[in-house]
Each structure stands twice: as structure tokens, then as C-alpha cells.
Amino acid sequence: MNATADELAGVVDLFGGLTRPELERALSEAAFRADGQSVDESALEAAIDDALESFALVEYERRVDDERQSLLVAGPTAFPSVPDHAEDVPHILDIDRRRLDRDALGERVYEQFVDATETAVDADDDDRTRHLLDVSYDVEAWAPVDLASERDQLEASLE
């Protein structure tokens, strides 16, 4: 089973957020329900990394019982869609829906966007810069952040 970025976002959105191992388990359950298919772990890791880079997924750290937990959450560019046979996964995994601090999540996405902007500008990567310009509007609509100065920086690097 190969999942798109939007399908990964759809699965994590069923729960509010999932750790990487939980996401892998959820997709494995869905794949098994779909005629006994399996998940290619290296392809899944690559798909997660691509989804993170495109902001379809974002990483969010929270504290649970004095421990840090890193969750993957549906991001600002995602159009979450649940893959076939995954709709019952929440009942199978028995994981309660996670509640997220939207302000903290917005701050984290802001930090990730600033880092991505600096990397693209430093690398003189015009394609990534153009992509980030588009993403900046999605991020602002998704979280209470202002990316005007980052947009100015991206636009200046394209001139």
C-alpha cells in the first residue's frame, strides 16, 4: 500500500495526530484489510518525509505525563482523505482522539516555515522558493501566524 500525502494526513486526522509508529500501524491495518496488502516501510518513510517537506504533515511535540511525544498532524497544505479500508482503524487501534494546542501548533509550523525559507534562500532554490510563497498563504489561513516578512524574503530572493 502506497499512501499519498493527503491520505497520510487523512489517517492522522482521524486521531488528531499520530506518532510515526502509530501511523505505520494504522496504515498496516488498512493495508491488511485491503486484501492482505502490506506497507513498504522505506516507501512510507519517504512519503512521510515528502509530506513534511510540503507541509501536508507537520510535526508537533507535546507533553504527556512529563514525557515528550512527537505527533504527525495534518498540515496546512493537506486535503485529508481517508484511504480505502482505513475508516475503522481508530476502533482497531483503540487510540483516543488527541486534542492539540492550536496556538502551539501554529508556532511550530511558523518555526518550520522560517527554517524552510532560510534553507531555500541560502540554497538559491527558486523552485522551492516559489513553492514556499504559495504555502505561506495556506499557513496563514491555517494558523494564527503572519508570514509577510518571510514572503518578502522569498520574493526578494527570486528577483
Secondary structure, DSSP 8 states (H G I E B T S, - for coil): ----HHHHHHHHHHHS-B-HHHHHHHHHHHHHHTTT----HHHHHHHHHHHHHTTSEEEEEEEETTEEEEEEEE-TT------TT-TTHHHHHT-------HHHHHHHHHHHHHHHHHHHHHTT-HHHHHHHHHHHHHHHHHSS---HHHHHHHHHHH-
